[in-house]
């Protein structure tokens, strides 16, 4: 049950953007606002606008878990601000500092959670997207080294028209260019799959689409394989991972077809290639909004059910 939202934007904006979304369409539930509450199908959710988490009444509201989605707070000390207000656990919706209790990619290492894990990072949408694929290839064929290119839809940190930014490439219009950006994906992979430390490099490119991104993975494997064997391994893995963590598609689809898909990523079987029985290319799609939001819910439930 969602009991409260802390958002610096005014309630009218919160209600409007809950009801209408350019990417995912109109929300099917009835959305209204009442004093300082958002009402969804008659269920009231308290809305606060506090920049200081210690001033939030989490204890009075009986808050068991806070989803910390600002991107500003990333450390153990930051999570403690929510504990001061009475929250029991904190789940970061982004990569966090190394001092948190755990970094989780649901479907791969969430079973390691215990009740002692009070401060958890859900990693990034790209980490969630690529880890199930890397994990599968490592288990079946062994990974000698890998290179990843993320082709990512435009994000809120890019301007519509040129504007100042300390990153010169991010000064440019998101609508008019394909823009290389920095990524720490390789570091995130090493946290979840330490056996791949030093074996993976990553780069990222932003493209002028509103949603759904792609990952282009090239791997040198240790065990000889062919295209059919790689696809069979990934297809089997898609059935073994819980829920909709890893999808598998052999249809001739494009990015728009994966909008609103709850999977962490979906393997595009038609794009799989193998060169000289050792160089493997795998392409996956992922809804960087909807898929990741589903994993936040999965990890939150896993945290609360952990013994």
Backbone as CSV, one residue per row, in Angstrom:
resi,resn,N_x,N_y,N_z,CA_x,CA_y,CA_z,C_x,C_y,C_z
1,UNK,0.840,-1.193,0.000,0.000,0.000,0.000,0.879,1.248,0.000
2,UNK,0.587,2.171,-0.909,1.292,3.453,-0.938,0.583,4.395,0.023
3,UNK,1.295,4.857,1.036,0.658,5.721,2.034,1.058,7.180,1.889
4,UNK,2.210,7.453,1.239,2.658,8.843,1.143,3.610,9.032,-0.025
5,UNK,3.635,10.259,-0.527,4.569,10.675,-1.572,5.210,11.979,-1.121
6,UNK,6.525,12.075,-1.275,7.202,13.341,-1.017,7.701,13.884,-2.348
7,UNK,7.143,15.006,-2.782,7.448,15.575,-4.093,7.453,17.091,-3.993
8,UNK,8.548,17.715,-4.436,8.665,19.166,-4.324,7.728,19.906,-5.271
9,UNK,7.287,19.250,-6.339,6.317,19.880,-7.239,4.974,20.025,-6.524
10,UNK,4.154,20.978,-6.972,2.868,21.180,-6.302,1.905,20.043,-6.631
11,UNK,0.902,19.888,-5.771,-0.027,18.766,-5.861,-0.790,18.742,-7.185
12,UNK,-1.111,19.913,-7.718,-1.832,19.965,-8.993,-1.015,19.309,-10.105
13,UNK,0.301,19.558,-10.108,1.181,18.927,-11.083,1.249,17.419,-10.876
14,UNK,1.368,17.013,-9.622,1.442,15.585,-9.306,0.199,14.861,-9.808
15,UNK,-0.962,15.432,-9.529,-2.221,14.810,-9.951,-2.330,14.758,-11.474
16,UNK,-1.966,15.852,-12.120,-2.092,15.927,-13.581,-1.184,14.911,-14.274
17,UNK,0.076,14.833,-13.811,1.023,13.935,-14.464,0.816,12.478,-14.069
18,UNK,0.080,12.249,-12.991,-0.326,10.881,-12.667,-1.431,10.428,-13.617
19,UNK,-2.299,11.349,-13.946,-3.446,11.037,-14.805,-3.060,10.963,-16.280
20,UNK,-2.175,11.855,-16.711,-1.805,11.925,-18.131,-0.299,11.734,-18.295
21,UNK,0.093,10.862,-19.198,1.506,10.596,-19.433,1.754,10.475,-20.930
22,UNK,2.670,11.276,-21.439,2.945,11.293,-22.875,3.409,9.937,-23.384
23,UNK,4.188,9.246,-22.584,4.761,7.972,-23.005,3.807,6.799,-22.818
24,UNK,3.187,6.730,-21.651,2.402,5.545,-21.299,0.893,5.757,-21.373
25,UNK,0.478,6.950,-21.739,-0.943,7.191,-21.946,-1.687,7.593,-20.687
26,UNK,-2.997,7.605,-20.775,-3.850,8.031,-19.666,-3.993,6.908,-18.642
27,UNK,-3.852,7.265,-17.361,-3.996,6.303,-16.269,-5.451,5.859,-16.190
28,UNK,-5.673,4.558,-16.087,-7.037,4.029,-16.120,-7.822,4.325,-14.845
29,UNK,-7.115,4.578,-13.739,-7.801,4.850,-12.474,-8.294,6.296,-12.420
30,UNK,-9.248,6.552,-11.538,-9.736,7.912,-11.321,-8.762,8.641,-10.401
31,UNK,-8.262,9.776,-10.844,-7.271,10.536,-10.081,-7.824,11.914,-9.750
32,UNK,-7.840,12.252,-8.461,-8.259,13.577,-8.010,-7.316,14.030,-6.907
33,UNK,-7.445,15.285,-6.491,-6.673,15.795,-5.358,-7.633,16.377,-4.328
34,UNK,-7.258,16.198,-3.078,-8.110,16.645,-1.979,-7.223,17.179,-0.863
35,UNK,-7.218,18.497,-0.687,-6.314,19.146,0.270,-4.888,18.722,-0.069
36,UNK,-4.164,18.100,0.865,-2.798,17.661,0.579,-2.746,16.155,0.357
37,UNK,-3.732,15.643,-0.364,-3.775,14.214,-0.634,-4.075,13.955,-2.105
38,UNK,-3.411,12.937,-2.625,-3.706,12.443,-3.960,-4.675,11.281,-3.784
39,UNK,-5.777,11.301,-4.515,-6.800,10.266,-4.361,-6.882,9.464,-5.653
40,UNK,-6.607,8.160,-5.551,-6.630,7.271,-6.712,-7.668,6.185,-6.477
41,UNK,-8.723,6.224,-7.267,-9.844,5.285,-7.102,-10.320,5.241,-5.651
42,UNK,-10.391,6.412,-5.045,-10.893,6.523,-3.684,-9.865,6.295,-2.594
43,UNK,-8.674,5.823,-2.953,-7.628,5.586,-1.954,-6.782,6.841,-1.791
44,UNK,-6.692,7.324,-0.556,-5.995,8.574,-0.281,-4.509,8.338,-0.005
45,UNK,-3.681,9.173,-0.631,-2.233,9.117,-0.435,-1.773,10.502,0.001
46,UNK,-1.182,10.580,1.182,-0.691,11.865,1.686,0.462,12.352,0.817
47,UNK,0.469,13.650,0.507,1.524,14.228,-0.322,2.247,15.316,0.462
48,UNK,3.567,15.170,0.569,4.397,16.144,1.273,5.346,16.818,0.285
49,UNK,5.908,17.926,0.694,6.842,18.665,-0.147,8.007,19.141,0.712
50,UNK,8.811,18.172,1.171,9.916,18.446,2.087,11.257,18.123,1.434
51,UNK,12.188,19.053,1.487,13.534,18.782,0.985,14.385,18.070,2.037
52,UNK,13.964,18.138,3.304,14.674,17.496,4.409,13.905,16.244,4.838
53,UNK,14.412,15.044,4.524,13.691,13.813,4.850,13.426,13.618,6.341
54,UNK,14.242,14.219,7.207,14.040,14.034,8.648,12.746,14.666,9.128
55,UNK,12.162,15.539,8.329,10.925,16.219,8.718,9.676,15.479,8.240
56,UNK,9.869,14.366,7.589,8.730,13.593,7.091,8.200,12.653,8.178
57,UNK,6.891,12.551,8.344,6.299,11.788,9.459,6.156,10.302,9.161
58,UNK,7.261,9.660,8.809,7.172,8.262,8.422,6.682,7.371,9.563
59,UNK,7.111,7.655,10.780,6.690,6.820,11.914,5.192,6.917,12.142
60,UNK,4.664,8.121,12.117,3.228,8.323,12.342,2.392,7.633,11.267
61,UNK,2.936,7.547,10.060,2.211,6.922,8.954,2.453,5.415,8.867
62,UNK,3.336,4.909,9.719,3.631,3.480,9.701,4.376,3.030,8.458
63,UNK,5.257,3.883,7.955,5.977,3.574,6.717,7.020,2.479,6.959
64,UNK,6.871,1.374,6.250,7.805,0.260,6.384,8.997,0.417,5.446
65,UNK,8.756,0.968,4.255,9.823,1.087,3.262,9.660,2.372,2.462
66,UNK,10.759,3.078,2.283,10.786,4.287,1.462,11.491,3.972,0.147
67,UNK,10.850,4.287,-0.967,11.522,4.245,-2.265,12.134,5.621,-2.500
68,UNK,13.445,5.705,-2.395,14.162,6.971,-2.540,14.517,7.158,-4.013
69,UNK,13.744,8.009,-4.693,13.833,8.125,-6.154,14.311,9.490,-6.632
70,UNK,14.874,10.303,-5.747,15.303,11.639,-6.161,16.592,11.610,-6.970
71,UNK,17.425,10.605,-6.741,18.737,10.569,-7.372,19.763,11.404,-6.632
72,UNK,19.310,12.157,-5.635,20.193,13.029,-4.855,20.835,12.254,-3.711
73,UNK,20.055,11.403,-3.056,20.532,10.653,-1.892,21.015,9.276,-2.328
74,UNK,22.257,8.926,-1.944,22.850,7.692,-2.463,23.636,6.882,-1.437
75,UNK,23.766,7.385,-0.221,24.659,6.741,0.731,23.915,6.231,1.961
76,UNK,24.656,5.543,2.812,24.104,5.049,4.074,23.650,6.214,4.949
77,UNK,24.444,7.266,4.973,24.086,8.446,5.765,22.810,9.087,5.233
78,UNK,22.642,9.083,3.921,21.425,9.642,3.329,20.200,8.827,3.730
79,UNK,20.338,7.504,3.701,19.220,6.639,4.092,18.842,6.865,5.547
80,UNK,19.839,7.171,6.377,19.586,7.404,7.803,18.651,8.585,8.027
81,UNK,18.591,9.511,7.077,17.670,10.642,7.190,16.224,10.154,7.201
82,UNK,15.943,9.122,6.427,14.599,8.544,6.424,14.355,7.734,7.699
83,UNK,15.401,7.090,8.205,15.255,6.353,9.458,14.928,7.302,10.606
84,UNK,15.502,8.502,10.551,15.231,9.501,11.593,13.754,9.862,11.635
85,UNK,13.102,9.781,10.474,11.674,10.071,10.415,10.800,8.889,10.778
86,UNK,11.423,7.721,10.965,10.663,6.559,11.404,10.516,5.446,10.390
87,UNK,11.103,5.593,9.196,11.023,4.516,8.201,11.870,3.328,8.652
88,UNK,11.493,2.140,8.196,12.212,0.931,8.587,13.280,0.526,7.575
89,UNK,12.979,0.710,6.282,13.914,0.320,5.235,13.892,1.358,4.117
90,UNK,15.003,1.416,3.350,15.115,2.360,2.229,15.598,1.611,0.994
91,UNK,14.907,1.841,-0.120,15.298,1.267,-1.405,15.611,2.398,-2.376
92,UNK,16.877,2.488,-2.812,17.289,3.512,-3.773,16.927,3.069,-5.194
93,UNK,16.394,4.001,-5.978,16.032,3.686,-7.366,17.171,4.025,-8.324
94,UNK,18.401,3.878,-7.867,19.565,4.236,-8.672,20.799,3.609,-8.030
95,UNK,21.907,3.556,-8.730,23.132,3.052,-8.111,23.498,3.890,-6.893
96,UNK,23.936,3.216,-5.840,24.255,3.901,-4.589,25.734,3.721,-4.254
97,UNK,26.134,4.351,-3.155,27.515,4.214,-2.697,27.760,2.789,-2.199
98,UNK,29.031,2.445,-2.060,29.398,1.079,-1.676,29.018,0.737,-0.243
99,UNK,28.651,1.748,0.568,28.367,1.471,1.976,26.933,1.017,2.244
100,UNK,26.098,0.868,1.208,24.742,0.364,1.433,24.813,-1.133,1.723
101,UNK,23.725,-1.676,2.263,23.737,-3.085,2.665,23.806,-4.035,1.475
102,UNK,23.185,-3.662,0.371,23.180,-4.545,-0.800,22.791,-3.773,-2.053
103,UNK,23.304,-4.225,-3.182,22.825,-3.776,-4.489,22.185,-4.982,-5.152
104,UNK,20.935,-4.822,-5.568,20.148,-5.967,-6.029,19.743,-5.821,-7.489
105,UNK,19.901,-6.890,-8.233,19.278,-7.033,-9.548,18.285,-8.178,-9.404
106,UNK,17.014,-7.829,-9.373,15.993,-8.836,-9.106,16.048,-9.938,-10.162
107,UNK,15.972,-11.177,-9.676,16.051,-12.327,-10.561,17.425,-12.948,-10.582
108,UNK,18.436,-12.189,-10.145,19.806,-12.693,-10.135,20.318,-12.879,-8.709
109,UNK,20.199,-11.847,-7.870,20.736,-11.977,-6.508,19.760,-11.542,-5.419
110,UNK,18.482,-11.357,-5.744,17.531,-10.892,-4.725,17.315,-11.921,-3.620
111,UNK,17.551,-13.206,-3.908,17.343,-14.248,-2.899,18.345,-14.134,-1.752
112,UNK,19.405,-13.355,-1.932,20.403,-13.170,-0.873,19.942,-12.178,0.192
113,UNK,18.852,-11.479,-0.066,18.362,-10.488,0.894,17.914,-11.157,2.189
114,UNK,18.256,-10.519,3.312,17.752,-10.933,4.619,17.121,-9.713,5.282
115,UNK,16.510,-9.928,6.418,15.867,-8.819,7.127,16.880,-7.788,7.614
116,UNK,18.161,-8.155,7.621,19.210,-7.218,8.053,19.555,-6.212,6.961
117,UNK,19.125,-6.475,5.743,19.399,-5.551,4.638,18.363,-4.430,4.657
118,UNK,18.691,-3.351,5.337,17.752,-2.232,5.489,17.951,-1.149,4.434
119,UNK,19.150,-1.074,3.873,19.472,-0.049,2.874,19.929,-0.751,1.601
120,UNK,19.101,-0.679,0.576,19.343,-1.453,-0.643,19.254,-0.547,-1.867
121,UNK,20.141,-0.789,-2.824,20.053,-0.118,-4.126,19.488,-1.099,-5.147
122,UNK,18.577,-0.606,-5.984,18.012,-1.437,-7.049,18.839,-1.339,-8.332
123,UNK,20.068,-0.827,-8.214,20.964,-0.638,-9.364,20.307,0.282,-10.394
124,UNK,20.725,0.199,-11.643,20.180,1.064,-12.697,19.338,0.245,-13.664
125,UNK,18.605,0.930,-14.531,17.803,0.210,-15.527,18.702,-0.565,-16.478
126,UNK,19.876,-0.013,-16.790,20.783,-0.705,-17.703,21.432,-1.919,-17.033
127,UNK,21.781,-1.789,-15.758,22.335,-2.931,-15.029,21.311,-4.050,-14.948
128,UNK,20.061,-3.698,-14.622,18.998,-4.701,-14.576,18.786,-5.341,-15.938
129,UNK,18.986,-4.563,-16.994,18.761,-5.076,-18.333,19.825,-6.038,-18.819
130,UNK,21.079,-5.771,-18.472,22.168,-6.564,-19.053,22.630,-7.717,-18.166
131,UNK,22.469,-7.597,-16.846,22.963,-8.635,-15.937,22.363,-10.014,-16.221
132,UNK,21.043,-10.145,-16.425,20.508,-11.486,-16.706,21.118,-12.121,-17.957
133,UNK,21.443,-11.305,-18.953,22.055,-11.813,-20.184,23.502,-12.224,-19.927
134,UNK,24.261,-11.349,-19.281,25.655,-11.674,-18.959,25.739,-12.908,-18.068
135,UNK,24.872,-12.984,-17.092,24.859,-14.118,-16.168,24.610,-15.424,-16.921
136,UNK,23.693,-15.377,-17.873,23.382,-16.570,-18.668,24.565,-16.981,-19.539
137,UNK,25.181,-16.019,-20.212,26.329,-16.325,-21.069,27.514,-16.830,-20.255
138,UNK,27.719,-16.253,-19.077,28.810,-16.699,-18.204,28.588,-18.144,-17.760
139,UNK,27.369,-18.475,-17.389,27.071,-19.829,-16.918,27.189,-20.868,-18.027
140,UNK,26.779,-20.520,-19.242,26.749,-21.493,-20.334,28.051,-21.564,-21.127
141,UNK,28.697,-20.433,-21.331,29.841,-20.411,-22.248,31.120,-19.831,-21.640
142,UNK,31.007,-19.148,-20.504,32.159,-18.477,-19.920,32.476,-17.200,-20.681
143,UNK,32.763,-16.131,-19.965,33.048,-14.842,-20.603,34.517,-14.476,-20.402
144,UNK,35.224,-14.306,-21.508,36.614,-13.854,-21.445,36.665,-12.333,-21.327
145,UNK,35.836,-11.644,-22.118,35.720,-10.192,-22.039,34.453,-9.771,-22.771
146,UNK,34.011,-8.541,-22.495,32.763,-8.075,-23.103,32.786,-6.567,-23.273
147,UNK,32.088,-6.097,-24.306,31.903,-4.669,-24.544,30.412,-4.412,-24.735
148,UNK,29.922,-3.345,-24.100,28.494,-3.034,-24.141,28.298,-1.607,-24.630
149,UNK,27.373,-1.438,-25.550,26.930,-0.105,-25.947,25.444,0.003,-25.639
150,UNK,25.078,0.980,-24.819,23.675,1.247,-24.534,23.196,2.364,-25.449
151,UNK,22.160,2.085,-26.219,21.525,3.109,-27.056,20.258,3.510,-26.317
152,UNK,20.314,4.643,-25.639,19.292,5.011,-24.652,18.443,6.175,-25.127
153,UNK,17.144,6.101,-24.860,16.252,7.216,-25.169,16.686,8.464,-24.411
154,UNK,16.262,9.618,-24.902,16.588,10.890,-24.252,16.079,10.905,-22.817
155,UNK,16.761,11.678,-21.955,16.387,11.738,-20.542,16.222,13.184,-20.090
156,UNK,15.712,13.324,-18.863,15.357,14.652,-18.356,16.562,15.554,-18.131
157,UNK,17.773,14.992,-18.097,18.957,15.832,-17.892,19.492,16.404,-19.203
158,UNK,18.737,16.232,-20.289,19.109,16.810,-21.583,18.135,17.921,-21.954
159,UNK,18.633,19.007,-22.578,17.746,20.116,-22.948,17.007,19.858,-24.259
160,UNK,15.849,20.490,-24.392,15.091,20.406,-25.643,15.810,21.197,-26.738
161,UNK,16.298,22.390,-26.383,17.174,23.161,-27.262,18.484,23.387,-26.518
162,UNK,19.512,23.811,-27.215,20.831,23.959,-26.596,20.766,24.802,-25.325
163,UNK,21.491,24.344,-24.294,21.528,25.052,-23.010,22.845,24.723,-22.322
164,UNK,23.229,25.547,-21.358,24.509,25.367,-20.681,24.513,24.127,-19.788
165,UNK,25.656,23.443,-19.750,25.862,22.287,-18.881,27.362,22.073,-18.759
166,UNK,27.797,21.527,-17.629,29.227,21.277,-17.456,29.729,20.193,-18.412
167,UNK,28.831,19.290,-18.823,29.152,18.299,-19.842,28.803,18.907,-21.199
168,UNK,29.816,19.220,-21.992,29.581,19.944,-23.242,28.636,19.210,-24.193
169,UNK,28.675,17.894,-24.181,27.767,17.164,-25.061,26.317,17.285,-24.595
170,UNK,26.130,17.456,-23.294,24.767,17.610,-22.775,24.245,19.038,-22.917
171,UNK,25.040,19.905,-23.498,24.526,21.245,-23.802,23.656,21.222,-25.057
172,UNK,23.690,20.128,-25.790,23.058,20.082,-27.105,21.650,19.504,-27.044
173,UNK,20.827,19.944,-27.985,19.422,19.542,-28.033,19.253,18.026,-28.115
174,UNK,18.413,17.493,-27.221,18.123,16.060,-27.229,17.339,15.646,-28.462
175,UNK,16.711,16.624,-29.129,15.850,16.322,-30.273,16.601,16.204,-31.588
176,UNK,17.845,16.696,-31.620,18.514,16.854,-32.906,19.781,16.032,-33.086
177,UNK,20.246,15.380,-32.018,21.539,14.698,-32.130,21.542,13.336,-31.455
178,UNK,22.438,12.494,-31.921,22.806,11.271,-31.211,23.996,11.653,-30.342
179,UNK,23.877,11.462,-29.020,24.819,12.082,-28.088,25.502,11.049,-27.193
180,UNK,26.823,10.888,-27.298,27.544,10.022,-26.365,27.514,10.623,-24.956
181,UNK,27.319,9.775,-23.951,27.320,10.223,-22.558,28.153,9.253,-21.724
182,UNK,28.510,9.692,-20.536,29.285,8.837,-19.643,28.385,7.784,-18.997
183,UNK,28.972,6.647,-18.661,28.229,5.597,-17.967,29.155,4.861,-17.008
184,UNK,28.603,4.432,-15.883,29.346,3.621,-14.922,28.796,2.200,-14.892
185,UNK,28.238,1.774,-16.016,27.630,0.449,-16.086,28.613,-0.661,-15.738
186,UNK,29.851,-0.555,-16.210,30.838,-1.609,-15.937,31.051,-1.779,-14.438
187,UNK,31.063,-0.672,-13.708,31.211,-0.740,-12.253,30.000,-1.435,-11.621
188,UNK,28.809,-1.108,-12.136,27.594,-1.725,-11.612,27.555,-3.220,-11.862
189,UNK,28.059,-3.643,-13.017,28.101,-5.069,-13.335,29.018,-5.807,-12.372
190,UNK,30.166,-5.216,-12.070,31.135,-5.854,-11.180,30.579,-6.053,-9.776
191,UNK,29.681,-5.177,-9.342,29.080,-5.333,-8.012,28.186,-6.569,-7.941
192,UNK,27.500,-6.859,-9.035,26.567,-7.981,-9.042,27.250,-9.275,-9.463
193,UNK,28.140,-9.194,-10.441,28.869,-10.361,-10.941,30.367,-10.105,-10.784
194,UNK,30.897,-10.237,-9.571,32.306,-9.902,-9.326,33.279,-10.711,-10.173
195,UNK,32.849,-11.876,-10.651,33.724,-12.683,-11.496,34.014,-12.007,-12.832
196,UNK,33.237,-10.975,-13.172,33.459,-10.243,-14.421,34.226,-8.935,-14.208
197,UNK,34.722,-8.708,-13.006,35.488,-7.495,-12.722,36.695,-7.390,-13.660
198,UNK,36.818,-6.250,-14.321,37.923,-6.031,-15.243,37.741,-6.653,-16.613
199,UNK,36.636,-7.347,-16.815,36.398,-8.013,-18.099,35.398,-7.277,-18.988
200,UNK,34.764,-6.234,-18.448,33.679,-5.572,-19.175,33.952,-4.079,-19.311
201,UNK,33.753,-3.546,-20.501,33.755,-2.100,-20.707,32.389,-1.696,-21.256
202,UNK,32.016,-0.436,-21.014,30.687,0.010,-21.441,30.727,1.455,-21.902
203,UNK,29.877,1.767,-22.850,29.671,3.140,-23.289,28.181,3.333,-23.519
204,UNK,27.752,4.592,-23.578,26.324,4.884,-23.728,26.108,6.013,-24.720
205,UNK,25.015,5.919,-25.443,24.636,6.922,-26.437,23.167,7.257,-26.237
206,UNK,22.839,8.542,-26.204,21.439,8.976,-26.133,20.936,9.279,-27.543
207,UNK,19.709,8.849,-27.813,19.110,9.073,-29.134,17.773,9.793,-28.977
208,UNK,17.311,10.489,-30.021,16.095,11.305,-29.908,14.792,10.503,-29.997
209,UNK,14.621,9.551,-29.073,13.336,8.872,-28.907,12.887,9.090,-27.474
210,UNK,11.594,8.947,-27.205,11.071,9.299,-25.887,11.181,8.157,-24.880
211,UNK,11.184,6.914,-25.361,11.225,5.776,-24.445,11.605,4.513,-25.207
212,UNK,12.037,3.535,-24.459,12.536,2.223,-24.892,13.965,2.364,-25.425
213,UNK,14.842,1.582,-24.821,16.259,1.646,-25.157,16.765,0.274,-25.588
214,UNK,18.002,0.237,-26.033,18.596,-0.990,-26.562,19.995,-1.162,-25.992
215,UNK,20.389,-2.420,-25.788,21.754,-2.720,-25.391,22.372,-3.650,-26.426
216,UNK,23.553,-3.262,-26.885,24.307,-4.022,-27.880,25.512,-4.622,-27.161
217,UNK,25.481,-5.931,-26.973,26.500,-6.632,-26.194,27.367,-7.495,-27.107
218,UNK,28.677,-7.302,-27.016,29.625,-8.141,-27.743,30.508,-8.857,-26.731
219,UNK,30.543,-10.176,-26.816,31.244,-10.987,-25.820,32.193,-11.962,-26.509
220,UNK,33.393,-12.078,-25.965,34.282,-13.162,-26.363,34.113,-14.273,-25.339
221,UNK,33.621,-15.412,-25.795,33.326,-16.503,-24.862,34.466,-17.514,-24.829
222,UNK,34.510,-18.283,-23.743,35.573,-19.269,-23.560,35.244,-20.598,-24.229
223,UNK,33.948,-20.911,-24.310,33.499,-22.179,-24.882,32.960,-21.962,-26.291
224,UNK,33.391,-22.765,-27.223,32.934,-22.656,-28.608,31.413,-22.794,-28.693
225,UNK,30.790,-21.957,-29.527,29.327,-21.988,-29.629,28.893,-21.497,-31.006
226,UNK,27.599,-21.666,-31.280,27.026,-21.121,-32.503,25.779,-20.314,-32.157
227,UNK,25.193,-19.697,-33.160,24.039,-18.811,-32.948,22.866,-19.553,-32.317
228,UNK,22.593,-20.742,-32.787,21.469,-21.515,-32.251,21.675,-21.823,-30.774
229,UNK,22.889,-22.183,-30.393,23.166,-22.519,-28.994,23.022,-21.299,-28.090
230,UNK,23.464,-20.150,-28.573,23.328,-18.922,-27.779,21.859,-18.580,-27.583
231,UNK,21.090,-18.602,-28.662,19.665,-18.287,-28.548,18.926,-19.305,-27.687
232,UNK,19.282,-20.568,-27.797,18.632,-21.583,-26.960,18.912,-21.341,-25.483
233,UNK,20.143,-20.961,-25.166,20.497,-20.683,-23.770,19.713,-19.492,-23.239
234,UNK,19.590,-18.450,-24.048,18.867,-17.252,-23.623,17.365,-17.506,-23.558
235,UNK,16.837,-18.293,-24.488,15.412,-18.632,-24.455,15.096,-19.441,-23.188
236,UNK,15.928,-20.402,-22.875,15.719,-21.205,-21.665,15.813,-20.349,-20.414
237,UNK,16.774,-19.435,-20.397,16.941,-18.552,-19.238,15.720,-17.675,-19.036
238,UNK,15.109,-17.239,-20.130,13.930,-16.373,-20.014,12.789,-17.082,-19.303
239,UNK,12.762,-18.402,-19.373,11.719,-19.183,-18.704,12.069,-19.474,-17.249
240,UNK,13.352,-19.404,-16.918,13.805,-19.737,-15.568,13.808,-18.546,-14.624
241,UNK,14.077,-17.354,-15.147,14.066,-16.170,-14.291,12.640,-15.904,-13.814
242,UNK,12.479,-15.397,-12.586,11.130,-15.157,-12.063,10.407,-14.048,-12.817
243,UNK,9.078,-14.167,-12.886,8.260,-13.110,-13.468,8.653,-12.799,-14.895
244,UNK,8.794,-11.499,-15.171,9.135,-11.036,-16.515,10.522,-10.395,-16.521
245,UNK,11.466,-10.975,-15.806,12.803,-10.388,-15.731,13.472,-10.373,-17.105
246,UNK,13.517,-11.518,-17.757,14.162,-11.617,-19.069,13.150,-12.096,-20.101
247,UNK,12.952,-11.289,-21.132,12.070,-11.675,-22.220,12.870,-12.208,-23.395
248,UNK,12.181,-12.832,-24.323,12.835,-13.388,-25.511,11.877,-13.247,-26.677
249,UNK,12.324,-12.618,-27.749,11.456,-12.386,-28.903,12.150,-12.793,-30.192
250,UNK,11.424,-13.547,-31.026,11.944,-13.865,-32.354,11.119,-13.192,-33.444
251,UNK,10.311,-12.202,-33.049,9.547,-11.421,-34.016,10.386,-10.245,-34.522
252,UNK,10.012,-9.732,-35.682,10.736,-8.600,-36.272,10.122,-7.299,-35.755
253,UNK,10.534,-6.890,-34.558,9.943,-5.750,-33.871,10.893,-4.562,-33.834
254,UNK,10.349,-3.406,-33.461,11.129,-2.171,-33.306,10.912,-1.633,-31.898
255,UNK,11.625,-0.586,-31.544,11.606,-0.100,-30.165,10.204,0.207,-29.651
256,UNK,9.362,0.823,-30.477,8.021,1.205,-30.032,7.194,0.011,-29.577
257,UNK,7.513,-1.171,-30.084,6.754,-2.368,-29.721,7.012,-2.813,-28.286
258,UNK,8.054,-2.274,-27.656,8.390,-2.675,-26.296,7.998,-1.624,-25.262
259,UNK,7.311,-0.587,-25.703,6.818,0.410,-24.758,5.828,-0.242,-23.798
260,UNK,5.998,0.015,-22.501,5.118,-0.530,-21.459,5.396,-2.009,-21.187
261,UNK,6.525,-2.525,-21.640,6.869,-3.924,-21.371,7.477,-4.031,-19.975
262,UNK,6.994,-4.944,-19.130,7.465,-5.029,-17.746,8.793,-5.752,-17.565
263,UNK,9.372,-6.285,-18.635,10.626,-7.031,-18.514,11.805,-6.108,-18.216
264,UNK,12.821,-6.665,-17.558,14.068,-5.916,-17.384,14.746,-5.731,-18.729
265,UNK,14.687,-6.745,-19.576,15.145,-6.640,-20.963,14.589,-7.800,-21.765
266,UNK,14.552,-7.618,-23.073,14.015,-8.630,-23.981,15.053,-8.911,-25.059
267,UNK,15.505,-10.143,-25.141,16.478,-10.532,-26.160,15.816,-10.511,-27.532
268,UNK,16.476,-9.869,-28.494,16.020,-9.880,-29.886,16.766,-11.003,-30.602
269,UNK,16.121,-12.158,-30.702,16.788,-13.353,-31.225,17.290,-13.176,-32.650
270,UNK,16.615,-12.349,-33.429,17.015,-12.152,-34.823,18.324,-11.379,-34.959
271,UNK,18.723,-10.695,-33.891,19.955,-9.905,-33.932,21.166,-10.648,-33.376
272,UNK,20.954,-11.834,-32.829,22.071,-12.610,-32.288,23.014,-13.035,-33.417
273,UNK,24.304,-12.832,-33.187,25.317,-13.223,-34.168,26.481,-13.899,-33.457
274,UNK,27.130,-14.822,-34.151,28.335,-15.466,-33.631,29.379,-15.488,-34.738
275,UNK,30.585,-15.019,-34.416,31.689,-14.986,-35.379,32.815,-15.898,-34.888
276,UNK,33.241,-16.796,-35.752,34.381,-17.670,-35.455,34.157,-18.498,-34.192
277,UNK,32.890,-18.750,-33.863,32.479,-19.590,-32.730,32.956,-19.080,-31.369
278,UNK,33.413,-17.828,-31.321,33.871,-17.304,-30.027,33.433,-15.863,-29.762
279,UNK,33.102,-15.124,-30.824,32.633,-13.748,-30.652,31.111,-13.726,-30.782
280,UNK,30.446,-13.318,-29.706,28.983,-13.372,-29.645,28.415,-11.968,-29.525
281,UNK,27.424,-11.662,-30.351,26.707,-10.394,-30.230,25.257,-10.683,-29.870
282,UNK,24.781,-10.003,-28.810,23.387,-10.118,-28.380,22.809,-8.715,-28.259
283,UNK,21.617,-8.525,-28.801,20.916,-7.246,-28.702,19.671,-7.432,-27.852
284,UNK,19.467,-6.541,-26.893,18.260,-6.598,-26.066,17.565,-5.243,-26.059
285,UNK,16.253,-5.278,-25.878,15.431,-4.078,-25.736,14.980,-3.953,-24.291
286,UNK,14.718,-2.726,-23.838,14.113,-2.563,-22.512,13.384,-1.232,-22.421
287,UNK,12.214,-1.270,-21.795,11.497,-0.038,-21.475,12.166,0.521,-20.230
288,UNK,12.975,1.545,-20.415,13.783,2.075,-19.319,12.953,2.722,-18.221
289,UNK,11.666,2.950,-18.456,10.777,3.478,-17.419,9.961,2.347,-16.783
290,UNK,9.126,1.720,-17.585,8.151,0.757,-17.062,8.810,-0.516,-16.533
291,UNK,9.790,-1.026,-17.272,10.471,-2.233,-16.831,11.160,-2.024,-15.496
292,UNK,11.885,-0.910,-15.372,12.599,-0.645,-14.119,11.632,-0.411,-12.967
293,UNK,10.524,0.277,-13.221,9.531,0.504,-12.169,8.991,-0.824,-11.644
294,UNK,8.807,-1.788,-12.528,8.367,-3.114,-12.097,9.409,-3.791,-11.223
295,UNK,10.681,-3.621,-11.542,11.729,-4.222,-10.708,11.815,-3.537,-9.345
296,UNK,11.527,-2.247,-9.276,11.474,-1.570,-7.977,10.430,-2.229,-7.086
297,UNK,9.276,-2.509,-7.651,8.218,-3.174,-6.882,8.650,-4.573,-6.463
298,UNK,9.256,-5.316,-7.380,9.703,-6.673,-7.062,10.722,-6.671,-5.926
299,UNK,11.693,-5.764,-6.002,12.729,-5.711,-4.974,12.160,-5.244,-3.643
300,UNK,11.237,-4.286,-3.674,10.600,-3.817,-2.440,9.879,-4.961,-1.739
301,UNK,9.154,-5.763,-2.502,8.449,-6.912,-1.920,9.447,-7.915,-1.357
302,UNK,10.534,-8.162,-2.099,11.560,-9.093,-1.629,12.191,-8.607,-0.329
303,UNK,12.415,-7.301,-0.201,12.978,-6.745,1.032,12.042,-6.960,2.214
304,UNK,10.751,-6.756,1.995,9.795,-6.870,3.093,9.513,-8.324,3.469
305,UNK,9.699,-9.237,2.518,9.451,-10.654,2.798,10.697,-11.375,3.298
306,UNK,11.857,-10.722,3.221,13.116,-11.361,3.620,13.106,-11.712,5.100
307,UNK,13.631,-12.879,5.422,13.669,-13.358,6.809,15.007,-13.030,7.467
